[in-house]
Each structure stands twice: as C-alpha cells, then as structure tokens.
C-alpha cells in the first residue's frame, strides 16, 4: 500500500501548534515575492513556479531562524 492516504498532503507537522505561524509565513513570503495567493486559499490554479518559489523561500527562512536559535544556544 502506497502513501498519500491523507488527501494528497504529506506535510505532517511535528509541532502542530506551528501551523498558524507557518500559514502566516506563507502569506508573508508570497507578498514579498509579489505572488498573490487567492482569497479562498486554494492554490491549485497557481503555477508550479509560484508554489515552488513560496516553498523554497519558506525553507530558507526557517533554516535562518533555526541557525539563529542554535547560535544563541552556543554563546
């Protein structure tokens, strides 16, 4: 039996409380990139390039946040 039994979304959050912050981050990054996410939140009509750009920049931002937190722990 293959994966994908969860409505096509394989992004399972380890910290469930982070979902609101990640959603906000998605809209902030999209705005910075000049990409409009539809008001209803449905991204199915957006291009792969647009969705990929948003995801890539979110990953970069999360890595930066983690690096800053780690640097603070080892001072």
Buried (B, 14 or more C-beta within 10 A) or exposed (E): EEEEEEEEEEEEEEEEEEEEEEEEBBBBBBEEEEBEBEEEEEBEEBEEEBBEBBEEBBEEBEEEEEEEEEEEEEE
